[in-house]
Amino acid sequence: MLVVDQGTTGTRAVLVDSSGAPLERSWSYVEHRQIYPKPGWVEHDPEEIWSCVKLVVRECIERSGVDPRKIVAMAVTNQRETIVAWDPRSGRPLYNAIVWQCRRSAPLLERVRSFEKLVRERTGLVLDPYFSASKIWWLLENVEGLRQRAERGEAVFGTIDSWIVWRATRGSRDVETPEMGGAFVTDYSNASRTMLFDIRRLDWSDDLLEIFGRIPRHSLPLPMPSAHCYGYLGPEMERVVGASIPICAAVGDQQAALFGQACFSRGLAKATLGTGTFVLMSTGSDIVLSRSGLLTTVFYSLERKRASYALEGSIFATGAVIKWLIEGLGIVSRPEEVDELAASVRDSEGVYLVPALTGLGAPYWDPYARGLIIGITRSSTRAHVVRAALESAAFMVRDVLEAMARDAGCGIEELRIDGGAARSRVLPKLVADLAGVRVVKPRFLETTSLGAAYLAGIAAGIWRGVSEIEKLWRASEVIEPSMSEEERRARYEAWREAVRRCMGWARATPWIS
């Protein structure tokens, strides 16, 4: 299986064999630009992302030495909520992609605050600019002529999975929506992140389309199962791969990681420590609406109109904080130095860093929160600030795990971690100690790519179902908490006070935010 994993900071590709293992020599990765037009605004160039997809796929196959004719399927997993608008005739993007981190549409949501309960019941989400609906609404109101084009069928909107699948299948006749020039589809997991999708009916909600700026239904992709043959590669992508293969899976990156971690039972949770941190736990066929600030989301689907669900806590900034320490503050010069500095001190010496760089996600959901560093004294050093940055990730994981246990009615004793920041020597131990949970690293940390490969393999007949996927998972390291409960409690109380102080700050500083 050929996997394209299109993330917030870059795109990777890998080949996964029928034993469920990645071919180590096949990994390819390239970063793309982050565009910040204004404070709180984040954009990507869709054409640059598509070029990156082609580049990593070509490199992946060349490095592997695998005969392309042996590739049975392609899978796409992606950063979620990010929205692309494009012309379905020319394929030309009509604006930069508005990234999930972007907060520009927060004022629009104030207009529809009365619909908050409906949004929660219909979508499992909270009313927040994190999700796609208000991003599409913003585009319709602010890009000249876009609404008229969308109403005429000359502009469409999709999350990154839709953009990649459409481009990859463009020109192929083996698609369900040939009039669009490519397969214009999205999977249920990605659709469930738009705030426009009825997670019970597994279809777009006409009520929500009307509420969020009268979005034309025909401008949105066809929702489909995560494991499904969406169509074969079109001429452009077939030349890159060297063979005509079907795209057999699309799935949001966090759901893919949960699948790759084989967390199919209630009480098994995973945390992907990447640009942000995303904690998910499967609830099976049960739709559990959170009372504690979490999200209810589609986990995956293997057949039409049926899905498995999950609870999720979305934390916006983890790796993004490390990047800010390097590029913004300049107090470290490279990612490896973060571990070195954090390990050089016993603790943060009372320094707390709340990384609300683009607001706060679960369980607080405050788009107007802004970052805060508190507790600095004359003896504070950059090592204490760096350690406080890592500790913030652990505290936020605890925030989510406590909410998850309340909502699901079961304790969480084991947390499976993955993602780039899971390679840290310091962070996993901090999560174990400050969250009070056993932390387990899998044999392969890139479980997002593996999860997408497993779904494609199920669609292609390599594996028969999730019971076979469970047998593929292996642990490589188990980290037990060792901090006393008294210290853990005291430090968590201080963390909650720091969070309280940063909330709503952008409302008090409108000339900046």
N, C-alpha and C positions, 0 to 999 in steps of 0.2 A: 504494500500500500504506500502510495506517495502522499505525504501530508504537507499541506501549506498551513502554517501557523502565523497569522497576521496579527501582530500585537501592537500595543500603543507606541512603543519606541522602535520597533523593527519587525522584520519578517524573516521567518526561518522555514526551511524545508528539510525533510528527512524521509528516508525509506524505512518501513517497518516490515519485518518478515513474518511468516506464518507461525513462528513460535512466539510472537508478541514482543520481540526485541528490536530496538532500533539498530540499523547498520551504522556503527560508530563513524565509519569513514564517509558517510553520506551527509552529515550535518552541514548545512550552509546557512549563513545568517548575514543580514545587512540592515543597518539602521536607516531611518528616514528622518527628514527634518520635522522639528516641532515649531509651529508657527503661532506666535502670540501677538495678535494685532492690538489688543488692549489688555489691561489688567483683568484677569479672570476669564479671558477668551483663549481658547485653544483650537487650532485647526491643523489639518493635514492636507497634503496635495494628493487627490485620488489617483492622478496619472503617475505620480512618483511611486505610490504604493503598488500600482499595477506593474510598473517597471521593476520594482523590487521583487514582486512575485515571480516574474519571468526569470530574473537573474538568479534567484536562489534555487529555483527548480532546475534550471540548466546546470548550475554548479553541483547541485545535489546528485544528479544522475551521472554527471561526468566523474565526480569524485568516487562514486560507488563502484563504477565499472559494471553496473548491472545492465543487462540487455533490456531496453525499455519495453520490449514485448512481454517481459515477465511481470510487468506492473499490472495488477488486475484492477486497481481502482485508485482514484484520487479522493482525498478528504480535505475539507476546508474547516479550520477553526479560527476564531477571530475575536479581536477586541469588540465588545458589545456596545450597544447604544449609539455609537458613532454613526452619523448620517451622511450619506452621499446623495446629491441630486444630479441627474444626468439626462441627456437627450437620448431617448431610446433608438433614434434613427441614426444619428452620427456617432453615438457613444461618447460624446464630449461632456465632461463634467460641467455643471452650470454654476458651481461655487466650490470653494474648498470644503472638504469634509469637516463637519462640526463635531468635535471630539467629545466623548463621554464626560471628560473633565470640565468642559466649558460651562460657564455659569451665566452667559449672556441672556438666556431666556427666562431667568428667575422673575423679572417683573411681569412677564406675560401670565405666569401661573397665579399671580395675585388676583387676576381677573376672574379666575375660575375656582377660587378657594372653596366656594360653596359645594363643589362637586367632589370634595375630598373623599367622602364616604363611598360614593359610587365608584370612584377610581380604585379604592382599596378592595371593594367587593368584587369588581369586575376583573381587575388585573393582578391583584395581590401586591401592588406596588404603592409607594407613597407619592404624594404630589411634589415632585422635585425636578429641577432642570437637568439632573443626571440622565434622565431617560429621554427617549428619542422624540416623543410627541411634541414637546415645546420647541425642540430644535427645528422640526419640520415647519411648525407654525411660524417661527421666527423667519425662516427662509421665505415662506409664502408672503409674509408682510414686508420684508426688507429687500428682496432681490427683485429688481424692476422687471415686470412682465412675467414673473415665474408663476404666479397664480393662474393667469390666463393660459399659459403654456400647459400647466398641469391639467387644467380643465379640458383642454383640447387633446390631451394624450401625448403632448410633446415634451413632457418632463415627468420623470418618475423619481421615487425616493426609495432608498434601501439602506440597510445596515451593511457593514463591510462584507459579510458573507454573500449578500445579494450582488454587490458590485463585482466581487471576484468570480462568482459562478457565472454571472451574466457575461463578463468579458471572456472567461475561459471557454464558454460554450458558444460564443457568438459565431454565427455562420454554420452551426451544426443544425441538422434537421431533426435530430433525435431529442427534442425538447418539448415540454408540455405547453409552452407559450411561444411558438415560433414567430408570431407577429411582432414580438419584441426584439427579434434579432439574436436572442440568446435565451437561456432559461432564466426567466424572471421569477425567482423563488426565494423563499427564506425558510428556515426550519422553525419548528415550534419554540425551541429554546430561545433563539434570537428574537422571534416575534414577541415573546413574553416579556422582553425588556424594553419595548417601545412605549408602553402605557397606552396602547391602542388596541390591545389584543385581549379577547375574552378567554381566560385560561380554562374555563369549563367547556365552552363550545369549540375551542381551538380554532377561532376565526376572528377576523377584525370586527370590532364593535362599531356599528354605525353611530350609536350615541356618542362614543368617545371621539370618533372622526369629526362629528359636528362640534363638539365642545372645544376641541383643540384646533380651532381655526378653520373649520370646514375643509378638512383634507379630503380630496377626491379619492374614493375607494379604488378606482382603477389605476391610481398612481402608485399603489403599493403592491409588493410582490405576493405571489401565491404561497400561503403557508403550507408546509409539507413536513413529514416526519424527518427526524435527524438522520436516520439510516434509510436511504432511498436513492434510487438512480435518477438523478436530475437531468441527465443528458450526457452526451459524449463531447469531448473536446472539439472546439472549432478549429479551423485551419491555422490561426495564429498560434494557439497554444499547442496544437498537435506538432507543429514544427519545433517548438521548444522542447517538448517531451521526447519526440521521436517515435510516438505511437499513438494510436487512437484508443483512448481509455475512457471509461465512464467516471463521472463524479458521483460517488456513492454515499457521501456523508457531508453534512454541514452542521455545525454545533457551536454555540457560544463558548469562549475559551474556558470560563469557569465551570460550566457544566461538563465540558470535555475533561478537565482535570479531575472532577469528582468521579467521572466514569473511569478514567485511567487509574484512579486510586481504588477502584472497586468498592466504593462506599455505597452499597446498595441497601444496607440495613439501617433502620432508624437507630440513632445513637452513635453511628460511625460518621465522623466529620473530617473534612479536609480544609486546610488553609493554604492558598496559593500566595506566596510572598513574592510579589513582583513589583510593578510600578505602584500598584495599590495592593491591599491584602483582601482576599475574598474568602470568607468562611462559608462553607455549604454543608448541609446534611440532608440526605434523602428522606422523604416521608412516603415514598412508594406511590400508591394510587390515591393517597389522601391529600386533599388540599387543605393545608393548615394555615389559616389566616393569622398573622402575628398580632399579638397585643403588646409587643415589647419593642417595636421599632425595627423589626426585621422585614425582609421581603419574602413573598411566596412566588416561586418561579417554576417554570417547566424545566425539569431535569433533562429528559431525553424522550424520544419516541421511536418505536420500531415499526409502527403501522399507523395508517391514517385514522384520525379522530380518537386516538388513544395515547396517553402520555403518563410518564412518571413525574413526580413533583419533588421540590426541595425547598427548604428554608435557607435563606442567604443573608449574611451580613456583609455589606460592601464598605470597605475602608479605603478612602480615596488616595492616601499617600503613604507609601513605604519606601520603595525604591526611588520614588520621586523626591523624597526628602534627602536621600543620599546624593542624588543628582544636584539638588539645591545646595547642599553643603559644599559640593565641589565647585559648581558653576556660579552659584549665587553668592554664598558667603566666602568661598575660597579658603575655608579653614582646613580642608583636606585636598589633596591633589589627585588621588586615584581611589577607586572603590576599595582596594585591598587595605588601604591605610585606615579605613573606618574600623575594621576589626582590630587592627593593631592598637589604635588609640582607645577604643572601647575596652579592650582587655587590659589596658595599662592602669586602670583605676578600678577599685573594688565596686563602686557604685557611682551614681551621678551626683552624689554629695548634696542632695536636696534640689538639684536642678531638674525641672520638668519642661519638656518641649511638646506642645500640642501642635501637630502638623496639619493645621486647617488651611493649607495653602490654596485650596479651591473649595472651601467650606468643609463641613463635617458630614459624613455619611452615617451608616448605622452605628448605634441605635438612636443617634441624636437628630439627624436630618435637619441641619441648619446651613443653608447656602450662604448665610451672612456671617458665619463664624470666620475668623481669620487667625492665622498662626500666632503662637505665643510661646515665649521662653520666660520662665519665672523661677525664682529661687537662686538667682546669681548672687554670689558674694565675692569679696576680694580674692578668695582662694580658688574660685572657679577657673577652670582652664578649658581649652578647646576639647580636651579629652572628655570632660564632664558633659559638655554640650553634645558631643558625638554619641556618648553612651546614652544620654537622655533621648536622643533621636531613635536609637534602637529600642530603648525601653518603651517608647511611645507605641511602637508596633505591638509589643507584647501586651500592654495595657488595653489597647483597642481590641485585640483578639479576646481578651477576657471580657470586655464589654459585650461582645457579640456572643460568646459562649454562654454567658449567664442568661442573656435574653433567649437564646436558643433552647436552653434547658427548660426555661419557664414555658415557652410556647409548645415545645414537643412533649413535655411531661416526662422527660427522661434525662438522667445525668449523662454527661459526656466525659468519659475518663481517658479517651485516646483521641489524639488529633494527628492526622496524617498530613505532613507538610510537603510542599513542592515549590517550584518556581526559583528564579535566579537568586533571591535573597536567602533561600534555604541553604545555600552553599556557605553562608557565613558560619564561622566557628562560634560566634558569640550569640547571635540572635535566637537560634533554636533553644538554647539553654535558658535565655531570658524568658521566652514564651512558656517553657515548662515551669519555671520558678514563679513568675509573676501571674500567670494564669492558673497555676496549680493543676496542670494536666500532663499526662504522659504524652510526649511528642515522638512520633515515629517518622523516620525518613524511608522512602521506598528505594528499591534498587535503582530505578531510573527516575531522576528528579523532573525530567521534562514530561510530566504525565499529561499535560494538555495535548501534546502531539500524539501520545499513545492512545488517549481516549478517543480522539478523532479517528485514528487508525483502526481501533477496535470496532467502532460503529461502521466504518466502511467495510471492514472485514465481515461483519455480520450481514450487511446488505449484499456483499459479494459471495456469501456462502462459505467463507473461511471458518467462521465460528458460528455455532448454532444459537447462542444467546448469552445472557449475562452470567449464567452459571459457569460457563467455560472461561469467561473473562476473569471471574473471581480466582480461578486457579492459576492465572498468570501473574498475580500480584505477589511481590516478595519485599520484605523489610530489609534494610541494610543497617539501620542504627535505631536504638531506642534510648530516649533521654528522659529520665525520671526527675520530677521536681525535688529539690532539696532545701528550699527556703522554708523557714518556720512560718506557720499560719499567722502568727502575730505580726511578723514583719510584712508578710504579704498583704494583710488587711490594712495595716497602717499606710503602706505605700500606695495602695489602691485608693484609699480615701483621699490622699493628697492629690492623686491624679484626677479624681472626679472634681475636686475643687478647682484645679487648673482649667479643666474643660469648661466648667461653669463660667469662669472669668472671660473666656475668649468668645463665647457665643454671642451672636448678634452684633459683633463689632463693626461690620461693614455698614450697618444702619446708622451708626454713630459717626462714621467718616465718609459720607456720600461724596465728598469732593475727591476722595482717593478711589473708592470702589466703584 
